[in-house]
Amino acid sequence: MRRLAPLLALALLAPTPSAPASPVPGSEDCPVFPRNNVWHADVRKLPLHPRSKQWINAMGGKRQRLHPDFGPSGGQPYGIPFDVVDDSHAKVSIDFYYASESDPGPYPFGPDITIEGGSDRHALMVHADECVLYELFDADWSGGDPTAGSGAIWNLRSNRLRPKMWTSADAAGLSIFAGLIRRDEVEAGRIDHAIRVTAERTDRRFLWPARHQAGAARDPRLPPMGAWFRLRGNFPLKGYRFETKVILRAMKRHGLIVADNGSNWYFSGASEHGWSTAVLDELKSIPAGAFEAIRTGRMKVSQNSGRIKRRYIGG
């Protein structure tokens, strides 16, 4: 027992391993990027960015409210849809009009794949057997002659980023699916990743892990692609519904990342049934002034990788 006591003490002092990254729905063996990927970073201890107040002012000011960009609708639920496919799904070639910055494919796209409503027409396909994510912008089946603006293929077991200056299906050159709030996560009580958010006007530069910009002006007072915001740690959660708390806790631990141009503080969720209007109304009450921009560079291991240093791996 005397010999075991020091070992027991060391075991108690050792850090508890972080939980694995949440799996792809329908594929327990496939993560949505590795646990040490920047999407899963715990950003609570990162320093404030010196442009924090300017960026919040550029996004409508501190009284601007959050807006969940998902929820009930007349038919297909509002939000960004995704489909989980397997080896039985045929793959096709896509004619891209941003071909020089698109992965050539082929893609498991077809008339059965759900396309987002509105102008962006995103189509996200998670291949459960391959553990690969396929994403399209401005997708159109076109009667069997498919076209899209751009396309990106992601190995979900890899931390590799897009080539520098390449777009993806999103303006920042990031994955869309990785930043969506999903029903399975909320119902399980834990969102283990940062959340995609849009800004109306952005700077003509980008910050790691973003790889691309679509800025309105070369102006550092505007948030760039890759700007990261977190909900202040002292923001009170008492009185909110369970699902609202799950989302707000993720905003404290993992934050919001500017990934595309769009309405200010519109944050993304999956197009799924089950979103409560009461929860969405609570989220709409959260002011932008409850957030702060942070510096994320100290998490970085390499400019061309999404891998983060161990101390920032989310738990």
LINDALIN-V821847 format. One line per field, one symbol per residue. psi: psi as a letter, one per 40 degrees, with the letter a starting at -180 (. if undefined). A space follows every 50 residues. Layout:
# LINDALIN-V821847
psi = ???
This chain:
# LINDALIN-V821847
psi = ddddddddddddeiihiiiiihihhegdehigiidfiddeihedeiiihe edddddddfeieeiiihhfiaiidbhihahiihhiaeehiiiihhiefde eihdaiifiaeehhhhiaddfihhhhhdddfihhhihfihdffegiiidi iihhheeiehiiihehabeidefiidddehhidddddeehhfiihhiiid hiifiiiheieiifidigheeihihehhiihidehheheiiddddddddd ddddahhheiiaihfhiiiigiiehhdddddddeehideeiiiihededh dideieiiideehi.
